[in-house]
Amino acid sequence: MVVGLTGGIGSGKTTVAKLFKNFDTVAVYIADIEAKKLMNSSNVIRTKLIKEFGKETYQDNQLNRPYLANVVFNDKEKLHVLNSIVHPEVRKHFQEFVQLHIKKAYIIYESAILFESNSQQQFNFVISVYVDLEERIKRILERDNSTKQEVLNRINNQWKEDKKLLLSNYVINNYSLQETSNSVENIHNILTQKACSIL
């Protein structure tokens, strides 16, 4: 059984993913981390990115992240091109991950753009992590070396939260770590039972 985990930037979905990782019966795949690794290791991705965005995309044989972010977060069309290059390779990589962890009760696939990339149909269930917009902006400004405008540009490239929540099976309100831990445990128990009934 495969479960999608998503939430807007700054919602704390990585924290939630780590909580799920604490269960021995669960395998967790963080799409953003794996995508970053693949952008440096995959020749397929590298060739396509250089063709689309120029030689500046890589510096010293490593992805030039600030350059690429500056290009795509100010242009939705270029962001779409980037996603269309990276996502098919991430999907292939995830299928290999699923095969490696086939004996787990369920597998979590964590992605910020699960709905935006139209991936939700691939999952048995979808969990969304939620905090309000002001709290998200505050968290990102504390975490990243970004301006408020840069943060808003990134947020505006994602779906509105109410749309995601309507399409999710479970919602975790991530304001306090204790409450979030309790929610994760409750959802884990439900998913474990559902996984047993599917087998």
Disulfide bonds with the S-S distance in Angstrom:
none
